Amino acid sequence: MNRFALPRSPLSLALALALGATSGLALADEAPAGQSDPRHEHAKTLQAVEVTATPLPDTAESLAVPVEVLSGARLDEAKASSLGETVNKLPGVQSSYFGPGVGRPIVRGFDGARVQVLSDGLGSGDVSTVSADHAVSIEPFLADQIEVLKGPATLLYGSGAIGGAVNVVDGRIPETQPGAPLQGRAELRAGSVNDSRSGMLRLDATAGDVVFHFDGLSREAGDIDIPGFAESARHLAEEGETPSPDEAGVLPNSALRTTSGALGASWIGSHGFFGAGASLFSTTYGVPGHEHYEDEGHDDDEGDHDHEAHGEEGHDHGGVRIVMDQRRQEVRGGIDNAGVFESIRAKLARTRYTHTELEGGAVGTVFDNDSLDGRIELVHEPLAGFKGALGVQWSQREFLAVGDEAFVPGSEARDVGAFWIGNRAFGDLGLQLGLRHDNNRIDVDDTVAIGPDRDFDTTSASVSLEWKASDGLHFALGLDRAQRSPTAEELYSSGVHVATGSVELGKPDLDAETANRAELGVHWHAGRLTLGSSLYHVRYNDFIYLADTGIEEHDGPVRAWTQDDARFNGLEAEMEWNFLDNASGNWNLRVFGDMVRAELAGSGTRTLDISVPHGDHSHDYTVELARSGNLPRIAPARAGGELRWERDALRASVGAVRYMEQDRVTAHETATPGYTMVDAHFAWHLDRDYETVMEVFVDATNLLDEEARPHTSFLKDLAPLPGRGFAAGVRFYF
């Protein structure tokens, strides 16, 4: 296999035609000396980017809700094969890891069912919250902007956003006229760490009042290179294993292939728009740590671990692979200046999702998820001095898991919520209020259920104050009460969870959890220097978590969903200093750090009766769980920095992030050593009329070739992060 070969696919042909059409741009004039690309200038002022995840659009700096935005060149540099890895370097945001095919955002220590992942304001429609090995069905390479709402976003997006929300803005259904009759971008790249090859094309065209959109992406990658062995030294010592040196240097069963595409069209008039679109997302990826290589059937000459030999084709006879396919149809519409309403926006999406887990080449379990999501937002004229928005959101999900190892029964979930948010200024003081009520119902398959249907009512409220002490100094105080209803997997799980190598047991009588949050934030900018910091405290009543019982069954640990009171305390800080701008170039230094402490807040122990299924019978146990101590798999503290330089057509950066040792662990959990990740980026862009038309780039990751094992990963002792890697490619803008 050629390391930098390009995929032979229809998308590649389309990309080649697009690149050929723009090849004449190589003769375009570069921007004059000292004149930088407006796209990169935009990236320097991310706090001024408008956040679309709220019905009352505002900039990241002006919102009292803590928010991070990735856009422009920084988004280009951060884009990775998973959404979690893409946002991983934002303060307070880390990523889960289940091999390179899976990475879900972790916001302030919260993940899974507490962080809502959105596609332009509507749920993604996947089942990534059901299991840590399920990928998010959103392609970050096609994003225009990514917004991370930190802290409870339940007022806007309901129960599943109690820990935050990540909104990916992709513009697949146009809402505004493009700046030219035809515009778009294309990208080709290849990477060394896993022989990756990818291509992307986006086009937006207008014909009168009608705007058309097309995008497509193709990615293929082999098994990743790693420093050392896949299994950690601690795990090998526990197992008494001495691996062959030939097994070092590669993570088996980590190859992936992804295809994504969309078509959309909108009619856009002077007072509104109406549009529709269809998209697909298809991916196949390996789940590391579950392959069972045997000496027989493998030739001795395979010891070199060539990527092709141990790529996708190399795992037909062992390991777990996932084949995911999602089809989505959407309609959106909006009216401006509609009587007492400044604007009305409506969205509706139908998503059909199928996810097949292959074990040794045979079908093990199939997950089907058919969902319908809708949302209406009405921004009203000032009422009692408050500019606000009313909203209604509803969703319906039919979930089915079929197979011998389907640990979650089929269910139908229906959610309906109504909310109001508003803000008002009192001189230099800004007040933001919000209220939401939801009804969540789960009807479970009676033939396999371990408990009854459940119905929950949850209410959330928020008040935020922002004080502009001066033009450059802002303080924010946020107080929230948010509730979340349990999910079907937390209530009804019962069986072997192959991906995590454990038995997972639900608790059908779980109550809704309640979070009370207080947060103090400060933002200060003076000339070239910007500082920001947030300190928060969250008191959880009836916090739902997956506890390790200390019991071993089916060759793995038995984990049970339970709940108790918990406390989260955290701190985030970030500094950006544009310390030099002269003939040598524009120099910018960014430093950030974050930490979170998460502990159970009870006392004594809790008695838990559990029943582990074994075919037509079960094994019953009574266990004692501590009601105090650390919560499992909490993200470690970090400190990082980045130095950026721009001059004329050149841009470069080098950065490092230190992940501290995580030794605040719970019972039956091991500490995780710290590690340092160093990366670098270089780009040269060609401009015409001060607009970038072509960019050549080289990205380097994990330059120290560190053995990095995220504490948040169930596979930390079986699957490290990729080793040293380089990616190179070209982007075109037209």
Secondary structure, 3 states (H helix, E strand, C coil): CCCCCCCCCHHHHHHHHHHHHCHHHHHCCCCCCCCCCHHHHHHHCHHHCEECCCCCCEECCCCCCCEEEEEHHHHHHHCCCCHHHHCCCCCCEEECCCCCCCCCEEECCECHHHEEEEECCEECCCCCCCCCCCCCCCCHHHCCEEEEEECCCHHHHCHHHCCEEEEEECCCCCCCCCCCCEEEEEEEEEECCCCEEEEEEEEEEEECCEEEEEEEEEEEECCCECCCCCCCHHHHHHHCCCCCHHHCCECCCCCEEEEEEEEEEEEEECCEEEEEEEEEEEEEEEECCCCCCCCCCCCHHHHHCCCCCCCHHHHCCCCEEEEEEEEEEEEEEEEEEECCEEEEEEEEEEEEEEEEEEECCEEEEEEEEEEEEEEEEEEEEEECCEEEEEEEEEEEEEEEEEECCCCCCCEEEEEEEEEEEEEEEECCEEEEEEEEEEEEEEEECCCCCCCCCEEEEEEEEEEEEEEECCCCEEEEEEEEEEEECCCHHHHHCEEEECCCCEEEECCCCCCCEEEEEEEEEEEEEECCEEEEEEEEEEEEEEEEEEEEEEEEECCEEEEEEEEEEEEEEEEEEEEEEEEEEECCEEEEEEEEEEEEEEEEEEEEEEEEEEEEEECCEEEEEEEEEEEEEECCCCCCCEEEEEEEEEECCEEEEEEEEEECCECCCCCCCCCECCEEEEEEEEEEEEEECCEEEEEEEEEEECCCCCCCCCCCCCCCCCCCCCCCEEEEEEEEEC
